Amino acid sequence: MTSVTTTCRDLSELTAAAQTACRLLFQECFKAGIDFIFITETYRSQARQNYLYEQGRTRPGQVVTWTRNSNHTSRRAWDIAVAPPRNLYDISTLSKVGAIAKKLGIVWGGYWEAGKYDAPHFEIPSNWTMPKGYKLEGQVIVPSNSKLKVQLIVKDKSQEKDDETMRFTNPTTENAVRDYIKQSVDKGKIDKSWLAKFDSGTMTSGDFEGLKIIISQR
């Protein structure tokens, strides 16, 4: 059982819609020149939410949340922060991200009233769909630490024919590639959805090339 003090930064722990919304937000931030933000928390168990609520109330520390009923527990919310040398919660950056989120139908906690104000917090309503005029334009790299920048890897159309589902004629090679991906998952460099994609036979050579870039930078 995960400890209430453990923070989950795994995007795959969110609902499918929230994962898409988060990737879209990071893509649009990247296009706006904001490539220095990262995820600090995604899913949060009710036990952890209760634990955080107690901080500054029945437990020592500064108040960090105003509610026991957070959409982190329903897997529709995520928190972000800003990489150095800026302040961790640089309000200028978070305000710009919040303005982008508003265009995408994503709720920003920075627009909430006093007492509920939560600038690092973003969430989607249960009926969220991608707004017209927007799409995921490539592979969006959503960092979960300050060392990695947001990236948008757009496939070169001239390479599309080569970006086919990975097939192996040699079992030894296939096992070696799987071990490489699994070890990266175990070390926390990539989320477990990549291993599931490999095992389901839907990973393309383009996916794998992008994955190697992520792993090498973490």
Order of alpha helices (4+ residues) and beta strands (2+ residues): alpha-beta-alpha-beta-alpha-beta-beta-beta-beta-alpha-alpha-alpha
